């Protein structure tokens, strides 16, 4: 006997059900794996994904966490399930995250004489220390007009690009990291930026068997000599504010004594320069 229209509608997957299935497929997880992580049964998850069961708010949060969603994505999933967002999204100059932003400014200052920046999810510059000037040396003025995009600046032919000795290898590092982020957290803006940045890289053969990948330091020409810089990337995994969670701190470290000395000399020259 065919199901009634009402019964069929009742079993039709909801927007929330479709989103859970989409994210589970993206994470390449089985129902059993996701159910175990979320502390429920495969049967219950199957009912959720088919639209036969409406989850409570706590279950939605557990599923979002188990799927490793960003705070923004968790809020979106809650909305599709009919619940209010769980995480605030403060303005970057708002009082709620001012203590954290002040702490970041202190970290940037403490990292001197080496460059360090805080950037947003698509590479937009939020904060930088005084040593950032070594990265902007000779860059076109239009690339330094707010909002500055540090990823574009790193590879653009009017930015750092001509000064990066190992542009092909370094560029792959930047674009592959961006593509990996876009694959884990789909975002058309990230895809478009990755495609743009890839267009700035030199054409050439694919990496050979001696390719060291991310282990290769950034080699950057400057007026005072070549810098060899390692990078560290820090995100705020325990943040409960969307704005703060989407920021990351990128700090550059000297890969050899010559680089450390060159950066110390630049810092001394900045301090000695007259104001104005």
Secondary structure as UniProt FT lines:
FT   HELIX           5..11
FT   HELIX           15..26
FT   TURN            27..28
FT   HELIX           31..38
FT   HELIX           42..50
FT   HELIX           57..66
FT   TURN            67..68
FT   HELIX           71..80
FT   TURN            81..82
FT   TURN            92..93
FT   HELIX           95..97
FT   HELIX           98..110
FT   TURN            111..113
FT   STRAND          116..119
FT   TURN            121..122
FT   STRAND          124..128
FT   HELIX           130..132
FT   HELIX           133..136
FT   TURN            137..138
FT   HELIX           141..144
FT   HELIX           150..155
FT   TURN            157..160
FT   HELIX           161..163
FT   TURN            165..166
FT   HELIX           167..184
FT   HELIX           188..198
FT   TURN            199..200
FT   TURN            209..210
FT   HELIX           213..215
FT   STRAND          218..222
FT   TURN            223..224
FT   STRAND          225..235
FT   TURN            237..238
FT   HELIX           242..245
FT   STRAND          248..254
FT   HELIX           257..272
//
